[in-house]
Amino acid sequence: MGKALSRINSSHVPGQLLGFSLQVTRFLSRLITAPPGSFVSLEVFDDVGIEYPGGSRTGEQDKSITGDGNPIANRSVDLWKTFGIWVDAAHTGELPPNNSIYTIYISRPLSGDIANKFSAANSIEESKVVLLQAQKEFWGNAPDYPNKVNVSPTLAPYLEKVLLADEAIICNIIKNFNLELGSGSPQNDLRRMIEENLFVPPEIVDDLVIYLQGWVKKELDIKLEQKKPAIIERDNFKNETISYIRKHDNRAILNNFAQSPKPEEIQAGLLQTYIRQLELIECAPEQKICAINDYICASINRVEWVRKGIVNRESFDELEERLRRTWKNTQSKTNIQLSNKNDIEKGTYLYSECSNYQTDLEGLSVPPPFIPGSFHALADTLEIGWHPKYKNILLKKSKDKTS
């Protein structure tokens, strides 16, 4: 029998495979952090690209490291070849220099003096300075450039293409250039990115990484089979991610991201319409403070649950409709059961019943203040109210104040 494959000494270096594998990993990383409405591409206008809703773009060149090489060393052909690619992309309009971000991603921490200076330049003036420094580094002082003849023939054409490029183009490229360094393990970096940007229970993170890598490969394969550009819409990816997390998340409770309100938030809350609704039914001061806490808790959690991909935005519309129906039904019951009571007593009872109402959100239990706070959000827009004549009274007061 022949040797096991794992013990065969081969002269084949998996550099190309590693490079393409890194691109797919970075493609997935970009999908995770891309803003709503954007599109992420693979080998369309750069190794990995992002097109944003307003039309601006990010072009990323990915560098995998298999040995001791440094693709951002001052005399690295790879470095100057990359900037030359971006100069061409600026001319063709694929990466307009005044509306694009240019990124070199390296899979492990490395350093290069010129690349670092280019990355640190944040204005046209700073870009001109570092460009001139690079020219002196290789060629010596203008206009004679006495050291130009000493540049290696391999590097010279790439260097010349960049250092002699149209100043408006190359300085904008430098100004918008970012150097991004990985930890040495793109897979670990991807895992950490998922943990930081997607609200995922720790026990399913590894499974989610595997699933998303497979999903991305499948989607890209389908595009290529259909002879279409390898582009995935960020929003489709987000929906797929949320769907997977929901299906495999065994949690029963939504986490509370809200802190206790600050004194200035309480003071501002006392002026809101939902508090004036409580004043109509003569609620005590401590009830108002509790209402402000509930309202702020609900507001913060709505934002955070959507931002972290825990809850679909449309689910809040469904919840609000449920709350409106609950309020309407409870109001009808109040009018029947408390027909002999005055309006303040009716309003107090209605408010108490709605405050005690609890329901879930996408099958998950919510923090105790969330439902009362959501009722207050509806009361703040006068969609619901506690006093039987709340709308007439508050609208009249508002009209009197402005007249």
Order of alpha helices (4+ residues) and beta strands (2+ residues): alpha-beta-beta-beta-alpha-beta-alpha-alpha-alpha-alpha-beta-alpha-alpha-beta-alpha-alpha-alpha-alpha-alpha-alpha-alpha-alpha
